[in-house]
Amino acid sequence: MLIRSGVGFGNLALMGLLSPQAPASAGTMASSARPPGFRARAKRVIFVFMHGGPSHVDTFDWKPALVRDSGKPLPFDKPRIQFAKTANLRRSPWEFRPYGQCGAMVSDLFPEVGSCADDLCFLKSVHGTNEAHGGALLKLHTGSDTAVRPSMGSWISYGLGTENANLPGFLTINPTLGHGGVGNWSSAFLPAVHQGTPIGGGVPVERATINHLHDPGADPTLQREQLDLLGEMNRGHLAVAGADSALEARIESFELAFRMQREAPEAMDLGRESAATRKLYGLDDPKTASFARQCLLARRFSERGVRFVQVTHGYWDQHDDLTKDHGRLASEVDRPIAGLLRDLKARGLLDETLVVWGGEFGRTPTLQGKDGRDHHPHAFTMWMAGGGVKPGFSYGVTDEYGFYCVDQKVHVHDLHATLLALLGLDHEQLTFRHAGRDFRLTDVSGRVVHEIFA
């Protein structure tokens, strides 16, 4: 009936998008009518991703026994499969100090983040399944290290729709182009409208932008006429060929791109920020300015309703020169991350925005080379802030050296299930039928860590 009447689902989506009365989540593919499985504690997510694997025992997982026994052999067996060979135990080059009323022990790598400890919820027993960067990144971002799957940002966009019809539901700022590449922000078999929109990647952050955002040679009236003609042609194709999800997604993407021209440039204009705010993030310091720009962009897009914003920094892969390079990398991000947390809190946005920090794995408590640590997916630390998690709280325990998780373990699937639950989504119900079966972010696993809920 739809084909014969010349009205396909793409046309219905287009009409909804063009309607001035349409809600922010208009469009059959950009929104979801799923009832939440839990009470939503957060509306959106900012994922601060440390590409390469920062060392948990040098940042947020304090291990006095590692100081005591540094230089001695590990007194129990190492994993059967390791990325590379490591030697004896090695203490952290940095001191740890208590911060805040909660007394969280944080290393001297992160004094500014440490000063925000009373807003942080530490997950110290996260563990994954892959010792290699590519597999570990895909596991963290998509839930699978062996198959093409939608990223968590795409799942969240699919499950919640958009708060702002003039911006994408999922943005990734300065994404890595290696170790899984676009697979880390791909929508895979979900409708293409839920694909992550990259800002930059492979270029200096100060030059990062959304490609083809503005055509200086075309006026809006002409563009509107061109889109109308293109839409008419595409709808004609749908009427003849039948349902085509890829074409329907393109129709919607063209309309979104047209609307983004009005709002995205303003969101990316950091010159609108006060001098105090720019200083808070570290834009006044050449050492922190690059990541400060990413964090400030994340706040600006998040407050405008983008559901999932990721900012990426790296490369935290110190098989050697750990002291020098971990120190340098931390000095680039410590102030901007703390600035983001303080800014969100001051604006009243932290309670409804879940900030997540971490890498694809941690690093071994044992020495590699002269001054390094190897990949370590068996235990690492991530933290969350805002968005309904307990502030000043620590969950999960590793052994006395930080090698294995021993209590309150949080698998990557558990992390995803918990993140979705904080957004009001039941990870067992958020599914998409593809290739004859129902898929979900957590596959057939995942436990919601209710213990960290405020």
Secondary structure in CASP SS format (residue, H / E / C, confidence):
PFRMAT SS
TARGET T0000
AUTHOR 0000-0000-0000
METHOD secondary structure of the structure
MODEL  1
M C 1.00
L C 1.00
I C 1.00
R C 1.00
S C 1.00
G C 1.00
V C 1.00
G C 1.00
F H 1.00
G H 1.00
N H 1.00
L H 1.00
A H 1.00
L H 1.00
M H 1.00
G H 1.00
L H 1.00
L H 1.00
S C 1.00
P C 1.00
Q C 1.00
A C 1.00
P C 1.00
A C 1.00
S C 1.00
A C 1.00
G C 1.00
T C 1.00
M C 1.00
A C 1.00
S C 1.00
S C 1.00
A C 1.00
R C 1.00
P C 1.00
P C 1.00
G C 1.00
F C 1.00
R C 1.00
A C 1.00
R C 1.00
A C 1.00
K C 1.00
R E 1.00
V E 1.00
I E 1.00
F E 1.00
V E 1.00
F E 1.00
M E 1.00
H E 1.00
G C 1.00
G C 1.00
P C 1.00
S C 1.00
H H 1.00
V H 1.00
D H 1.00
T C 1.00
F C 1.00
D C 1.00
W C 1.00
K C 1.00
P H 1.00
A H 1.00
L H 1.00
V H 1.00
R H 1.00
D C 1.00
S C 1.00
G C 1.00
K C 1.00
P C 1.00
L C 1.00
P C 1.00
F C 1.00
D C 1.00
K C 1.00
P C 1.00
R C 1.00
I C 1.00
Q C 1.00
F C 1.00
A C 1.00
K C 1.00
T C 1.00
A C 1.00
N C 1.00
L E 1.00
R C 1.00
R C 1.00
S C 1.00
P C 1.00
W C 1.00
E C 1.00
F E 1.00
R E 1.00
P E 1.00
Y E 1.00
G C 1.00
Q C 1.00
C C 1.00
G C 1.00
A E 1.00
M E 1.00
V E 1.00
S E 1.00
D C 1.00
L C 1.00
F C 1.00
P H 1.00
E H 1.00
V H 1.00
G H 1.00
S C 1.00
C C 1.00
A H 1.00
D H 1.00
D H 1.00
L E 1.00
C E 1.00
F E 1.00
L E 1.00
K E 1.00
S E 1.00
V E 1.00
H E 1.00
G C 1.00
T C 1.00
N C 1.00
E C 1.00
A C 1.00
H H 1.00
G H 1.00
G H 1.00
A H 1.00
L H 1.00
L H 1.00
K H 1.00
L H 1.00
H H 1.00
T H 1.00
G C 1.00
S C 1.00
D C 1.00
T C 1.00
A C 1.00
V C 1.00
R C 1.00
P C 1.00
S C 1.00
M H 1.00
G H 1.00
S H 1.00
W H 1.00
I H 1.00
S H 1.00
Y H 1.00
G H 1.00
L H 1.00
G C 1.00
T C 1.00
E C 1.00
N C 1.00
A C 1.00
N C 1.00
L C 1.00
P C 1.00
G C 1.00
F E 1.00
L E 1.00
T E 1.00
I E 1.00
N C 1.00
P C 1.00
T C 1.00
L C 1.00
G C 1.00
H C 1.00
G C 1.00
G H 1.00
V H 1.00
G H 1.00
N H 1.00
W H 1.00
S C 1.00
S C 1.00
A C 1.00
F C 1.00
L C 1.00
P C 1.00
A H 1.00
V H 1.00
H H 1.00
Q C 1.00
G C 1.00
T E 1.00
P E 1.00
I E 1.00
G C 1.00
G C 1.00
G C 1.00
V C 1.00
P C 1.00
V H 1.00
E H 1.00
R H 1.00
A C 1.00
T C 1.00
I C 1.00
N C 1.00
H C 1.00
L C 1.00
H C 1.00
D C 1.00
P C 1.00
G C 1.00
A C 1.00
D C 1.00
P H 1.00
T H 1.00
L H 1.00
Q H 1.00
R H 1.00
E H 1.00
Q H 1.00
L H 1.00
D H 1.00
L H 1.00
L H 1.00
G H 1.00
E H 1.00
M H 1.00
N H 1.00
R H 1.00
G H 1.00
H H 1.00
L H 1.00
A H 1.00
V H 1.00
A H 1.00
G C 1.00
A C 1.00
D C 1.00
S H 1.00
A H 1.00
L H 1.00
E H 1.00
A H 1.00
R H 1.00
I H 1.00
E H 1.00
S H 1.00
F H 1.00
E H 1.00
L H 1.00
A H 1.00
F H 1.00
R H 1.00
M H 1.00
Q H 1.00
R H 1.00
E H 1.00
A H 1.00
P H 1.00
E H 1.00
A H 1.00
M C 1.00
D C 1.00
L H 1.00
G H 1.00
R H 1.00
E C 1.00
S C 1.00
A H 1.00
A H 1.00
T H 1.00
R H 1.00
K H 1.00
L H 1.00
Y H 1.00
G C 1.00
L C 1.00
D C 1.00
D C 1.00
P C 1.00
K C 1.00
T C 1.00
A H 1.00
S H 1.00
F H 1.00
A H 1.00
R H 1.00
Q H 1.00
C H 1.00
L H 1.00
L H 1.00
A H 1.00
R H 1.00
R H 1.00
F H 1.00
S H 1.00
E H 1.00
R C 1.00
G C 1.00
V C 1.00
R C 1.00
F E 1.00
V E 1.00
Q E 1.00
V E 1.00
T E 1.00
H E 1.00
G E 1.00
Y C 1.00
W C 1.00
D C 1.00
Q C 1.00
H C 1.00
D C 1.00
D C 1.00
L H 1.00
T H 1.00
K H 1.00
D H 1.00
H H 1.00
G H 1.00
R H 1.00
L H 1.00
A H 1.00
S H 1.00
E H 1.00
V H 1.00
D H 1.00
R H 1.00
P H 1.00
I H 1.00
A H 1.00
G H 1.00
L H 1.00
L H 1.00
R H 1.00
D H 1.00
L H 1.00
K H 1.00
A H 1.00
R C 1.00
G C 1.00
L C 1.00
L H 1.00
D H 1.00
E H 1.00
T E 1.00
L E 1.00
V E 1.00
V E 1.00
W E 1.00
G E 1.00
G C 1.00
E C 1.00
F C 1.00
G E 1.00
R E 1.00
T C 1.00
P C 1.00
T E 1.00
L C 1.00
Q E 1.00
G C 1.00
K C 1.00
D C 1.00
G E 1.00
R C 1.00
D C 1.00
H E 1.00
H E 1.00
P C 1.00
H C 1.00
A C 1.00
F E 1.00
T E 1.00
M E 1.00
W E 1.00
M E 1.00
A E 1.00
G E 1.00
G C 1.00
G C 1.00
V E 1.00
K C 1.00
P C 1.00
G C 1.00
F E 1.00
S E 1.00
Y E 1.00
G C 1.00
V E 1.00
T E 1.00
D C 1.00
E C 1.00
Y C 1.00
G C 1.00
F C 1.00
Y C 1.00
C E 1.00
V E 1.00
D E 1.00
Q C 1.00
K C 1.00
V E 1.00
H E 1.00
V H 1.00
H H 1.00
D H 1.00
L H 1.00
H H 1.00
A H 1.00
T H 1.00
L H 1.00
L H 1.00
A H 1.00
L H 1.00
L C 1.00
G C 1.00
L C 1.00
D C 1.00
H C 1.00
E C 1.00
Q C 1.00
L C 1.00
T C 1.00
F E 1.00
R E 1.00
H E 1.00
A C 1.00
G C 1.00
R E 1.00
D E 1.00
F E 1.00
R C 1.00
L C 1.00
T C 1.00
D C 1.00
V C 1.00
S C 1.00
G C 1.00
R C 1.00
V C 1.00
V C 1.00
H H 1.00
E H 1.00
I H 1.00
F E 1.00
A C 1.00
END
